[in-house]
Amino acid sequence: MNATTAAVRAGVARGLIELRQSFTGAELLGQLFWPVATLVAIFFLRDRRFGADGITLGTFALPGVLGMFVAFGMLLVIQSLAADREDGTLLRAKATPHGIRGYLIGKLVTVSGTILAYLTILLIPGLLIVDGLAIGGPRSWLTLAWVLLLGLVATQTVGAILGSLISSPRGAGYISLPVMGLIAISGIFYPITALPEWLRWIAQAFPIYGLGLGMRSALLSADAVGVEIGASWRHAETAAVLGAWAVAGLILAPIVLGRMARRESGSSVAERREKALQRVG
């Protein structure tokens, strides 16, 4: 077994252990809160209609919400990296051969598993709550699969890059603000065509809009495309944007994370712990 294979296996094993721990005991309640709260919001939107075709807000929002939860993987990676730097987990990973590579793989496994659990919690009851979804054909499942795969890679690798630039959980909280702003302008809960044109261009440059659009193209009927930009699902553009972010993230994340890890030391971890204790005090 070569070093790369060993790192991959160790990372996958680590990720699965962390995933299991995050869905047991008291942690399970925290994991269920946001998906369940989102389902409640969709339930209350299920009968509110807009547009000439009469599609309900709940039907329109559910696929977009699935894309939003995939994008939340970016924040989960950022928060995990910040916490692991502060408590010395990353320093311990650095001390083992190919430990940083295994750490990154493990983190991607944990976050991807968490996101897939969220999507399952949202989609299965959601199919019963709202009408007008058109899922079941092979084309729908294929579109859902490639949008999900590209979205998971794009958002989490970008999260690893941003997390490498942050030294504390407080900094991770600050980054969540612009991410939430992007979600707000990305047509998750309401058609992006209702926004000013300059905001539409900003939203289309980031993967969150592509995730929402791709999920809607997989789960909604052909009639729903009328509220999208250009009355088109634009699969080619969606794949291009998500693919570009995914490729850039895969190239840059290991480089940035490795450089950050090389600067880690026992003294820097101790200093961060002392600052954290001072904040608590």
PyMOL commands that set and color helices and strands:
alter all, ss='L'
color gray80, all
select helices_A, chain A and resi 3-22+26-45+57-87+89-94+99-129+138-164+169-184+192-194+197-204+207-219+222-227+229-231+235-262+266-280
alter helices_A, ss='H'
color red, helices_A
deselect
rebuild
show_as cartoon
